[in-house]
């Protein structure tokens, strides 16, 4: 019973982490995961379009729509990446300033 509860709590934590990655990516690993998901989505959509055996004109329209959606997703990821980098830089600066504000240890001989 305790083992199952532990597994469930770890799964819940993993699910929460994955949700946070999607909505608030911070690390390069987070962004790599999101780029991989976009690529998987693109491949699946491409296969679905090809499976429909559409006439040439409709096929081009579907491919154009796919390209627009993918471009929009990638632009959103790039925007989030810029925000994440700015936040990380701000945190580093604040940490440095706080370190500079600490009193120096006095050495007595």
N, C-alpha and C positions, 0 to 999 in steps of 0.2 A: 504494500500500500504506500509506504513512504517512498519507495523507488519510483512508482508511477507518478506520485505527486511531484517528485523532483524532475522527472522527465517532462511533465506537463508545464511546470514553471519555467524550465529551460526553453521549451518550445514557445511559450508565450513571450518570453524575453526576446527570442530570435525573431518572432513575428513582429513584435514592436520595433525592433531594430530595423527590420526590412521596411516597415512603414515609414520610419523616420528617414531612412535613406532616400525613399521616393520623394518625400515632401521637403526634407531639409538636408540635402547631401552636403557633407563637409570635407571628407577626405578624398584623395585621389582614387582610393579603392571604391568609395561610394559612386564616384562619377564613372569609373570603369564599368561597374555593375550596371549603371543606368544606360551607358552607351551600348553595352552588350544586349540589354533588353530591347533597346530601340532596333538594333540590328536583327534580333530574333523576330521582332514584330514585322520588320520590313520583309524579311525572307518569307514569313508566313503569308503576308498580304500578297506578295509577288506570286507565290505558288497558287493562291486562291484566284488571282486575276488570270493566270495562265490556264488554270483548270476550267475557267468559264468558256474558253474558246470563243471569245468575242470577235465580232467583225473588226477590221483594221481601225476604223475611226473610233469605235467605242473602246477598243484596247488602248489607243493613244490617250483618250480622255481618262481612263482608269489609271494609266501609268502616270499621267500628269498630276492627278489627284493624290496618288501615292507619294510622288516626289514632293508636292506641297506639304503634305502632312509630315513627312520625314524631316523636311527642312524646318518646319515650325517646331517640331520636337527638339531638334538639334540646337536651334536658336535659343529655345527655352533653357536647355541644359547649359549652354554657354553663358547665358545671363546668370543662372544660379552659380556657375563656377566663378564668375567675376565677383558676385556678392560674397561668396564663401572666402575667396582670397582676400577681399577687403576686410572682412570680419576677422580673419586669422591675423592679418597684419596689425589691425587695431589691438587685438588681444596681446600680441607680442610687444607692441609699444607700451601698452599699459603695464604689462609685467615688468618691462625694463624700467619704467618710471617708478613703479612701486619699489623695485629693488634699489634704485638710486636713492630713494627717500628713507631707507632704513639707516639707523645710526651705525657708524663703524664701531667695531669692538675696540675697547681700550686695552692696550697691553701694559701691564705693570711689571717692572723688573725687580 
